[in-house]
């Protein structure tokens, strides 16, 4: 269970309402708090996505790995805290974490065609959308980020978080929503994004529109907690066909 959330001032902290409620009922083991202002925190973040780990105000070392984004850094802090509790030394845990290559569907690069990179991420609610986009932005700088998302979870299908969507997706340059089997109309929720956001009800049409809009150097971030109709492979195949059909020279 994720134990961290973003506060109103933008800082990351342990203390999401649900987690705090559970802890208030009694903790039968030591509680480790991580995030800005807590015992375990992230220090400097370097251009290659490595970052310093700080414990009780003292730098312990640097995590060097291929993962990116604040979400992964907070997960790393949690893993390090758990490892120390289990008896591992912090420095040894840092070295081991550096060999971690990540898991499927966490900013997983599915392929690159014509200089267009397509990523897959399990993000499926507004907070995750925002943090995942922010993590990719740190990695790609001013390059265009094209967010493609599917409101697939039960909560999202019911529209209970729709008022948070526009703000969560604001960090993307273009937003494509696949509105399949929803009990609400996402175009209204995305209206604050203006022409940057479009809503599709057909996967094939979504892929075609995406392929026409994409340019070399773009980063396509696909976010869903399901298979999303195989949109990743369909888009990569569509881009490959476009590349093959392009005139030489």
Secondary structure, DSSP 8 states (H G I E B T S, - for coil): ---EEE-TTS-EEE--HHHHHHHHT--SS----BSTTSSEEEEEE-TTS-EEEEETTEEEEEE--S--SHHHHHHHHHHHHHHHHTT--HHHHHHHHTT----TTSSEEEEEETTEEEEEE---SHHHHHHHHHHHHHHHTTS-EEEEEE--SHHHHTTTTGGGHHHHHTTSSEEEEE--S-SS-HHHHTGGGGGGEEEES-HHHHHHHHHHH--TT-EEEEE-SS-GGGHHHHHHHHHHHHHHHS---
